[in-house]
Amino acid sequence: MSQQSRKLDRALALASAPAAGASARGTFALPRLALPSSLARVAAQPKAGRVALTSMLVATFAVVAFACAGITTLVPSSYLTFPPWESGPLHPLVRWLPTYWLALSIGFSVVLVAMLVAYGVVLASLRTLPMRSIVICILALHAIILLSPPQQLTDVFNYLGYARLGALHHLNPYAHVINGEIHDPVWRLSSWHNLHSPYGPLFTALSYPLGLLSLPLAYWIVKVVTLLASLAFIALIWQCARQLGRDPRFAVAFVALNPIYVMYALPGFHNDFFMLVPMLGAASLLLARRDRAAGAVLMLAVAVKFTALLLLPFLLVAARRSERRRDILVGAAVASIPLVAMSLALFGFSLPNLSDQTTLLTDFSIPNLFGLAIGIGGGAPGLLRAANVVLVLSVAYLLRRRGDWLTNAGWATLALLASLAWLMPWYVIWLLPLAALGTSLRLRRWAAALTVFLVLTFFPVIWMVLGAVGIDPMATPVGHASATLQQKLAVGPSPNS
């Protein structure tokens, strides 16, 4: 690393002036994140941060505009149907834009790389960026993405498919599949036609009222509420940073301006935000010593996605004293009672289907790559079981390890992501707030490295490059078995066949 870069890195570690409303406990400090010397030189320019923020806005608007233009590779299933209510209000203004598959694939890949660079410049320029500029950029990004149709995957229509399955067609989504509503208009827009719902009972129950609305209205409500949940999540990151006595600029920018957050999590309108809001709310309540409330709120996150349960043992470690730990467990137990009662009343003893997706492989999941590297043909079942054992041992070690509990929870989340056979880009947002709020520079570097890895392994150009050289990570018996199962779950036989 150059001398200039080292100076910049040291500067980011210095305490900044106290923010308005800072507590008397100390000043807010900007955490460090070592960056390549080339980015450090760019970031040293006085206006570099503002230019980077502007570049992110322009890039995001460009992607949204092309996504709204018409049938495009950016919007799944648009070749089957692309109704005006999905394409949105921008469509009449941008429908003249070209939608060639190859050009858009290359263009989207270039945009992702450019946003990675801009992200690095923003993080390196934080001392010159007021919180106001960061907040305005984040709000503008959300406003732009609100105009976008769902990009990359069709999860939002899967949510609505399960909601309509239960509320409109009176079929338990944990015991029936979307193929049970093959004549419903949501069927052509959804993807997991033969998969029982993997989503938690609280999320499923809250989505039921949407199933009684018209599909266009329900679709726009999901988009608006998801983006509001994202803003609430970012606000909680800001709150936790202040509670910890740290400059909230870094934590907010590290999470909310991450290219995967902007290009995958937000325009995919994923329900992860409905898990992350109560998760981070529990952390904030614990920092405020409201332990029972922290335990109760965390159970809301678990009832959305079971993944959130990973945070509970780290909350107990953070509480330290036995009476505080008892309060957390009491809060969790009290909150669980109505949640379990609601689940039994609506869904009986049926549970979310977590087994099918855990056996599916993505090309560049860590178990699949590791299995290829050691010569066993990718993510074989035995390797996946071993990965789960390693995950349990890692969490046990981290619970006994001294140090910052947020950092240890972050390492546990990183271990969880490394163990997943089905790894999607936006899963990195589970890790980002813990890395941003924790004290470990190494964890932040791993979170940044994982971001780069996921961008490079999921942008469209990678498939062209690998295809040209004859590389296919799924060209193995276990890869073929996973592809067959995925096809079965995605399509499956219709109920009338």
Secondary structure as a PSIPRED ss2 file (coil, helix, strand):
# PSIPRED VFORMAT (PSIPRED V4.0)

   1 M C   1.000  0.000  0.000
   2 S C   1.000  0.000  0.000
   3 Q H   0.000  1.000  0.000
   4 Q H   0.000  1.000  0.000
   5 S H   0.000  1.000  0.000
   6 R H   0.000  1.000  0.000
   7 K H   0.000  1.000  0.000
   8 L H   0.000  1.000  0.000
   9 D H   0.000  1.000  0.000
  10 R H   0.000  1.000  0.000
  11 A H   0.000  1.000  0.000
  12 L H   0.000  1.000  0.000
  13 A H   0.000  1.000  0.000
  14 L C   1.000  0.000  0.000
  15 A E   0.000  0.000  1.000
  16 S C   1.000  0.000  0.000
  17 A C   1.000  0.000  0.000
  18 P C   1.000  0.000  0.000
  19 A C   1.000  0.000  0.000
  20 A C   1.000  0.000  0.000
  21 G C   1.000  0.000  0.000
  22 A C   1.000  0.000  0.000
  23 S C   1.000  0.000  0.000
  24 A C   1.000  0.000  0.000
  25 R C   1.000  0.000  0.000
  26 G C   1.000  0.000  0.000
  27 T C   1.000  0.000  0.000
  28 F C   1.000  0.000  0.000
  29 A E   0.000  0.000  1.000
  30 L C   1.000  0.000  0.000
  31 P C   1.000  0.000  0.000
  32 R C   1.000  0.000  0.000
  33 L C   1.000  0.000  0.000
  34 A C   1.000  0.000  0.000
  35 L C   1.000  0.000  0.000
  36 P C   1.000  0.000  0.000
  37 S H   0.000  1.000  0.000
  38 S H   0.000  1.000  0.000
  39 L H   0.000  1.000  0.000
  40 A H   0.000  1.000  0.000
  41 R H   0.000  1.000  0.000
  42 V H   0.000  1.000  0.000
  43 A H   0.000  1.000  0.000
  44 A C   1.000  0.000  0.000
  45 Q C   1.000  0.000  0.000
  46 P C   1.000  0.000  0.000
  47 K C   1.000  0.000  0.000
  48 A H   0.000  1.000  0.000
  49 G H   0.000  1.000  0.000
  50 R H   0.000  1.000  0.000
  51 V H   0.000  1.000  0.000
  52 A H   0.000  1.000  0.000
  53 L H   0.000  1.000  0.000
  54 T H   0.000  1.000  0.000
  55 S H   0.000  1.000  0.000
  56 M H   0.000  1.000  0.000
  57 L H   0.000  1.000  0.000
  58 V H   0.000  1.000  0.000
  59 A H   0.000  1.000  0.000
  60 T H   0.000  1.000  0.000
  61 F H   0.000  1.000  0.000
  62 A H   0.000  1.000  0.000
  63 V H   0.000  1.000  0.000
  64 V H   0.000  1.000  0.000
  65 A H   0.000  1.000  0.000
  66 F H   0.000  1.000  0.000
  67 A H   0.000  1.000  0.000
  68 C H   0.000  1.000  0.000
  69 A H   0.000  1.000  0.000
  70 G C   1.000  0.000  0.000
  71 I C   1.000  0.000  0.000
  72 T C   1.000  0.000  0.000
  73 T C   1.000  0.000  0.000
  74 L C   1.000  0.000  0.000
  75 V C   1.000  0.000  0.000
  76 P C   1.000  0.000  0.000
  77 S C   1.000  0.000  0.000
  78 S C   1.000  0.000  0.000
  79 Y C   1.000  0.000  0.000
  80 L C   1.000  0.000  0.000
  81 T C   1.000  0.000  0.000
  82 F C   1.000  0.000  0.000
  83 P C   1.000  0.000  0.000
  84 P H   0.000  1.000  0.000
  85 W H   0.000  1.000  0.000
  86 E H   0.000  1.000  0.000
  87 S H   0.000  1.000  0.000
  88 G C   1.000  0.000  0.000
  89 P C   1.000  0.000  0.000
  90 L C   1.000  0.000  0.000
  91 H H   0.000  1.000  0.000
  92 P H   0.000  1.000  0.000
  93 L H   0.000  1.000  0.000
  94 V H   0.000  1.000  0.000
  95 R C   1.000  0.000  0.000
  96 W C   1.000  0.000  0.000
  97 L C   1.000  0.000  0.000
  98 P C   1.000  0.000  0.000
  99 T C   1.000  0.000  0.000
 100 Y C   1.000  0.000  0.000
 101 W H   0.000  1.000  0.000
 102 L H   0.000  1.000  0.000
 103 A H   0.000  1.000  0.000
 104 L H   0.000  1.000  0.000
 105 S H   0.000  1.000  0.000
 106 I H   0.000  1.000  0.000
 107 G H   0.000  1.000  0.000
 108 F H   0.000  1.000  0.000
 109 S H   0.000  1.000  0.000
 110 V H   0.000  1.000  0.000
 111 V H   0.000  1.000  0.000
 112 L H   0.000  1.000  0.000
 113 V H   0.000  1.000  0.000
 114 A H   0.000  1.000  0.000
 115 M H   0.000  1.000  0.000
 116 L H   0.000  1.000  0.000
 117 V H   0.000  1.000  0.000
 118 A H   0.000  1.000  0.000
 119 Y H   0.000  1.000  0.000
 120 G H   0.000  1.000  0.000
 121 V H   0.000  1.000  0.000
 122 V H   0.000  1.000  0.000
 123 L H   0.000  1.000  0.000
 124 A H   0.000  1.000  0.000
 125 S C   1.000  0.000  0.000
 126 L H   0.000  1.000  0.000
 127 R H   0.000  1.000  0.000
 128 T H   0.000  1.000  0.000
 129 L C   1.000  0.000  0.000
 130 P C   1.000  0.000  0.000
 131 M H   0.000  1.000  0.000
 132 R H   0.000  1.000  0.000
 133 S H   0.000  1.000  0.000
 134 I H   0.000  1.000  0.000
 135 V H   0.000  1.000  0.000
 136 I H   0.000  1.000  0.000
 137 C H   0.000  1.000  0.000
 138 I H   0.000  1.000  0.000
 139 L H   0.000  1.000  0.000
 140 A H   0.000  1.000  0.000
 141 L H   0.000  1.000  0.000
 142 H H   0.000  1.000  0.000
 143 A H   0.000  1.000  0.000
 144 I H   0.000  1.000  0.000
 145 I H   0.000  1.000  0.000
 146 L H   0.000  1.000  0.000
 147 L C   1.000  0.000  0.000
 148 S C   1.000  0.000  0.000
 149 P C   1.000  0.000  0.000
 150 P C   1.000  0.000  0.000
 151 Q C   1.000  0.000  0.000
 152 Q C   1.000  0.000  0.000
 153 L C   1.000  0.000  0.000
 154 T C   1.000  0.000  0.000
 155 D H   0.000  1.000  0.000
 156 V H   0.000  1.000  0.000
 157 F H   0.000  1.000  0.000
 158 N H   0.000  1.000  0.000
 159 Y H   0.000  1.000  0.000
 160 L H   0.000  1.000  0.000
 161 G H   0.000  1.000  0.000
 162 Y H   0.000  1.000  0.000
 163 A H   0.000  1.000  0.000
 164 R H   0.000  1.000  0.000
 165 L H   0.000  1.000  0.000
 166 G H   0.000  1.000  0.000
 167 A H   0.000  1.000  0.000
 168 L C   1.000  0.000  0.000
 169 H C   1.000  0.000  0.000
 170 H C   1.000  0.000  0.000
 171 L C   1.000  0.000  0.000
 172 N C   1.000  0.000  0.000
 173 P C   1.000  0.000  0.000
 174 Y C   1.000  0.000  0.000
 175 A C   1.000  0.000  0.000
 176 H C   1.000  0.000  0.000
 177 V C   1.000  0.000  0.000
 178 I H   0.000  1.000  0.000
 179 N H   0.000  1.000  0.000
 180 G H   0.000  1.000  0.000
 181 E H   0.000  1.000  0.000
 182 I C   1.000  0.000  0.000
 183 H C   1.000  0.000  0.000
 184 D C   1.000  0.000  0.000
 185 P H   0.000  1.000  0.000
 186 V H   0.000  1.000  0.000
 187 W H   0.000  1.000  0.000
 188 R H   0.000  1.000  0.000
 189 L C   1.000  0.000  0.000
 190 S C   1.000  0.000  0.000
 191 S C   1.000  0.000  0.000
 192 W C   1.000  0.000  0.000
 193 H C   1.000  0.000  0.000
 194 N C   1.000  0.000  0.000
 195 L C   1.000  0.000  0.000
 196 H C   1.000  0.000  0.000
 197 S C   1.000  0.000  0.000
 198 P C   1.000  0.000  0.000
 199 Y C   1.000  0.000  0.000
 200 G C   1.000  0.000  0.000
 201 P H   0.000  1.000  0.000
 202 L H   0.000  1.000  0.000
 203 F H   0.000  1.000  0.000
 204 T H   0.000  1.000  0.000
 205 A H   0.000  1.000  0.000
 206 L H   0.000  1.000  0.000
 207 S H   0.000  1.000  0.000
 208 Y H   0.000  1.000  0.000
 209 P H   0.000  1.000  0.000
 210 L H   0.000  1.000  0.000
 211 G H   0.000  1.000  0.000
 212 L C   1.000  0.000  0.000
 213 L C   1.000  0.000  0.000
 214 S C   1.000  0.000  0.000
 215 L H   0.000  1.000  0.000
 216 P H   0.000  1.000  0.000
 217 L H   0.000  1.000  0.000
 218 A H   0.000  1.000  0.000
 219 Y H   0.000  1.000  0.000
 220 W H   0.000  1.000  0.000
 221 I H   0.000  1.000  0.000
 222 V H   0.000  1.000  0.000
 223 K H   0.000  1.000  0.000
 224 V H   0.000  1.000  0.000
 225 V H   0.000  1.000  0.000
 226 T H   0.000  1.000  0.000
 227 L H   0.000  1.000  0.000
 228 L H   0.000  1.000  0.000
 229 A H   0.000  1.000  0.000
 230 S H   0.000  1.000  0.000
 231 L H   0.000  1.000  0.000
 232 A H   0.000  1.000  0.000
 233 F H   0.000  1.000  0.000
 234 I H   0.000  1.000  0.000
 235 A H   0.000  1.000  0.000
 236 L H   0.000  1.000  0.000
 237 I H   0.000  1.000  0.000
 238 W H   0.000  1.000  0.000
 239 Q H   0.000  1.000  0.000
 240 C H   0.000  1.000  0.000
 241 A H   0.000  1.000  0.000
 242 R H   0.000  1.000  0.000
 243 Q H   0.000  1.000  0.000
 244 L C   1.000  0.000  0.000
 245 G C   1.000  0.000  0.000
 246 R E   0.000  0.000  1.000
 247 D C   1.000  0.000  0.000
 248 P H   0.000  1.000  0.000
 249 R H   0.000  1.000  0.000
 250 F H   0.000  1.000  0.000
 251 A H   0.000  1.000  0.000
 252 V H   0.000  1.000  0.000
 253 A H   0.000  1.000  0.000
 254 F H   0.000  1.000  0.000
 255 V H   0.000  1.000  0.000
 256 A H   0.000  1.000  0.000
 257 L C   1.000  0.000  0.000
 258 N C   1.000  0.000  0.000
 259 P H   0.000  1.000  0.000
 260 I H   0.000  1.000  0.000
 261 Y H   0.000  1.000  0.000
 262 V H   0.000  1.000  0.000
 263 M H   0.000  1.000  0.000
 264 Y H   0.000  1.000  0.000
 265 A H   0.000  1.000  0.000
 266 L H   0.000  1.000  0.000
 267 P H   0.000  1.000  0.000
 268 G H   0.000  1.000  0.000
 269 F C   1.000  0.000  0.000
 270 H C   1.000  0.000  0.000
 271 N C   1.000  0.000  0.000
 272 D H   0.000  1.000  0.000
 273 F H   0.000  1.000  0.000
 274 F H   0.000  1.000  0.000
 275 M H   0.000  1.000  0.000
 276 L H   0.000  1.000  0.000
 277 V H   0.000  1.000  0.000
 278 P H   0.000  1.000  0.000
 279 M H   0.000  1.000  0.000
 280 L H   0.000  1.000  0.000
 281 G H   0.000  1.000  0.000
 282 A H   0.000  1.000  0.000
 283 A H   0.000  1.000  0.000
 284 S H   0.000  1.000  0.000
 285 L H   0.000  1.000  0.000
 286 L H   0.000  1.000  0.000
 287 L H   0.000  1.000  0.000
 288 A C   1.000  0.000  0.000
 289 R C   1.000  0.000  0.000
 290 R C   1.000  0.000  0.000
 291 D H   0.000  1.000  0.000
 292 R H   0.000  1.000  0.000
 293 A H   0.000  1.000  0.000
 294 A H   0.000  1.000  0.000
 295 G H   0.000  1.000  0.000
 296 A H   0.000  1.000  0.000
 297 V H   0.000  1.000  0.000
 298 L H   0.000  1.000  0.000
 299 M H   0.000  1.000  0.000
 300 L H   0.000  1.000  0.000
 301 A H   0.000  1.000  0.000
 302 V H   0.000  1.000  0.000
 303 A C   1.000  0.000  0.000
 304 V C   1.000  0.000  0.000
 305 K C   1.000  0.000  0.000
 306 F H   0.000  1.000  0.000
 307 T H   0.000  1.000  0.000
 308 A H   0.000  1.000  0.000
 309 L H   0.000  1.000  0.000
 310 L H   0.000  1.000  0.000
 311 L H   0.000  1.000  0.000
 312 L H   0.000  1.000  0.000
 313 P H   0.000  1.000  0.000
 314 F H   0.000  1.000  0.000
 315 L H   0.000  1.000  0.000
 316 L H   0.000  1.000  0.000
 317 V H   0.000  1.000  0.000
 318 A H   0.000  1.000  0.000
 319 A H   0.000  1.000  0.000
 320 R C   1.000  0.000  0.000
 321 R C   1.000  0.000  0.000
 322 S H   0.000  1.000  0.000
 323 E H   0.000  1.000  0.000
 324 R H   0.000  1.000  0.000
 325 R H   0.000  1.000  0.000
 326 R H   0.000  1.000  0.000
 327 D H   0.000  1.000  0.000
 328 I H   0.000  1.000  0.000
 329 L H   0.000  1.000  0.000
 330 V H   0.000  1.000  0.000
 331 G H   0.000  1.000  0.000
 332 A H   0.000  1.000  0.000
 333 A H   0.000  1.000  0.000
 334 V H   0.000  1.000  0.000
 335 A H   0.000  1.000  0.000
 336 S H   0.000  1.000  0.000
 337 I H   0.000  1.000  0.000
 338 P H   0.000  1.000  0.000
 339 L H   0.000  1.000  0.000
 340 V H   0.000  1.000  0.000
 341 A H   0.000  1.000  0.000
 342 M H   0.000  1.000  0.000
 343 S H   0.000  1.000  0.000
 344 L H   0.000  1.000  0.000
 345 A H   0.000  1.000  0.000
 346 L H   0.000  1.000  0.000
 347 F H   0.000  1.000  0.000
 348 G C   1.000  0.000  0.000
 349 F C   1.000  0.000  0.000
 350 S C   1.000  0.000  0.000
 351 L C   1.000  0.000  0.000
 352 P C   1.000  0.000  0.000
 353 N C   1.000  0.000  0.000
 354 L C   1.000  0.000  0.000
 355 S H   0.000  1.000  0.000
 356 D H   0.000  1.000  0.000
 357 Q H   0.000  1.000  0.000
 358 T H   0.000  1.000  0.000
 359 T H   0.000  1.000  0.000
 360 L C   1.000  0.000  0.000
 361 L C   1.000  0.000  0.000
 362 T C   1.000  0.000  0.000
 363 D C   1.000  0.000  0.000
 364 F C   1.000  0.000  0.000
 365 S C   1.000  0.000  0.000
 366 I H   0.000  1.000  0.000
 367 P H   0.000  1.000  0.000
 368 N H   0.000  1.000  0.000
 369 L H   0.000  1.000  0.000
 370 F H   0.000  1.000  0.000
 371 G H   0.000  1.000  0.000
 372 L H   0.000  1.000  0.000
 373 A H   0.000  1.000  0.000
 374 I C   1.000  0.000  0.000
 375 G C   1.000  0.000  0.000
 376 I C   1.000  0.000  0.000
 377 G C   1.000  0.000  0.000
 378 G C   1.000  0.000  0.000
 379 G C   1.000  0.000  0.000
 380 A C   1.000  0.000  0.000
 381 P H   0.000  1.000  0.000
 382 G H   0.000  1.000  0.000
 383 L H   0.000  1.000  0.000
 384 L H   0.000  1.000  0.000
 385 R H   0.000  1.000  0.000
 386 A H   0.000  1.000  0.000
 387 A H   0.000  1.000  0.000
 388 N H   0.000  1.000  0.000
 389 V H   0.000  1.000  0.000
 390 V H   0.000  1.000  0.000
 391 L H   0.000  1.000  0.000
 392 V H   0.000  1.000  0.000
 393 L H   0.000  1.000  0.000
 394 S H   0.000  1.000  0.000
 395 V H   0.000  1.000  0.000
 396 A H   0.000  1.000  0.000
 397 Y H   0.000  1.000  0.000
 398 L H   0.000  1.000  0.000
 399 L H   0.000  1.000  0.000
 400 R H   0.000  1.000  0.000
 401 R C   1.000  0.000  0.000
 402 R C   1.000  0.000  0.000
 403 G C   1.000  0.000  0.000
 404 D C   1.000  0.000  0.000
 405 W H   0.000  1.000  0.000
 406 L H   0.000  1.000  0.000
 407 T H   0.000  1.000  0.000
 408 N H   0.000  1.000  0.000
 409 A H   0.000  1.000  0.000
 410 G H   0.000  1.000  0.000
 411 W H   0.000  1.000  0.000
 412 A H   0.000  1.000  0.000
 413 T H   0.000  1.000  0.000
 414 L H   0.000  1.000  0.000
 415 A H   0.000  1.000  0.000
 416 L H   0.000  1.000  0.000
 417 L H   0.000  1.000  0.000
 418 A H   0.000  1.000  0.000
 419 S H   0.000  1.000  0.000
 420 L C   1.000  0.000  0.000
 421 A C   1.000  0.000  0.000
 422 W C   1.000  0.000  0.000
 423 L C   1.000  0.000  0.000
 424 M C   1.000  0.000  0.000
 425 P H   0.000  1.000  0.000
 426 W H   0.000  1.000  0.000
 427 Y H   0.000  1.000  0.000
 428 V H   0.000  1.000  0.000
 429 I H   0.000  1.000  0.000
 430 W H   0.000  1.000  0.000
 431 L H   0.000  1.000  0.000
 432 L H   0.000  1.000  0.000
 433 P H   0.000  1.000  0.000
 434 L H   0.000  1.000  0.000
 435 A H   0.000  1.000  0.000
 436 A H   0.000  1.000  0.000
 437 L H   0.000  1.000  0.000
 438 G C   1.000  0.000  0.000
 439 T C   1.000  0.000  0.000
 440 S C   1.000  0.000  0.000
 441 L H   0.000  1.000  0.000
 442 R H   0.000  1.000  0.000
 443 L H   0.000  1.000  0.000
 444 R H   0.000  1.000  0.000
 445 R H   0.000  1.000  0.000
 446 W H   0.000  1.000  0.000
 447 A H   0.000  1.000  0.000
 448 A H   0.000  1.000  0.000
 449 A H   0.000  1.000  0.000
 450 L H   0.000  1.000  0.000
 451 T H   0.000  1.000  0.000
 452 V H   0.000  1.000  0.000
 453 F H   0.000  1.000  0.000
 454 L H   0.000  1.000  0.000
 455 V H   0.000  1.000  0.000
 456 L H   0.000  1.000  0.000
 457 T H   0.000  1.000  0.000
 458 F H   0.000  1.000  0.000
 459 F C   1.000  0.000  0.000
 460 P C   1.000  0.000  0.000
 461 V H   0.000  1.000  0.000
 462 I H   0.000  1.000  0.000
 463 W H   0.000  1.000  0.000
 464 M H   0.000  1.000  0.000
 465 V H   0.000  1.000  0.000
 466 L H   0.000  1.000  0.000
 467 G H   0.000  1.000  0.000
 468 A H   0.000  1.000  0.000
 469 V C   1.000  0.000  0.000
 470 G C   1.000  0.000  0.000
 471 I C   1.000  0.000  0.000
 472 D C   1.000  0.000  0.000
 473 P C   1.000  0.000  0.000
 474 M C   1.000  0.000  0.000
 475 A C   1.000  0.000  0.000
 476 T C   1.000  0.000  0.000
 477 P H   0.000  1.000  0.000
 478 V H   0.000  1.000  0.000
 479 G H   0.000  1.000  0.000
 480 H H   0.000  1.000  0.000
 481 A H   0.000  1.000  0.000
 482 S H   0.000  1.000  0.000
 483 A H   0.000  1.000  0.000
 484 T H   0.000  1.000  0.000
 485 L H   0.000  1.000  0.000
 486 Q H   0.000  1.000  0.000
 487 Q H   0.000  1.000  0.000
 488 K H   0.000  1.000  0.000
 489 L H   0.000  1.000  0.000
 490 A H   0.000  1.000  0.000
 491 V C   1.000  0.000  0.000
 492 G C   1.000  0.000  0.000
 493 P C   1.000  0.000  0.000
 494 S C   1.000  0.000  0.000
 495 P C   1.000  0.000  0.000
 496 N C   1.000  0.000  0.000
 497 S C   1.000  0.000  0.000
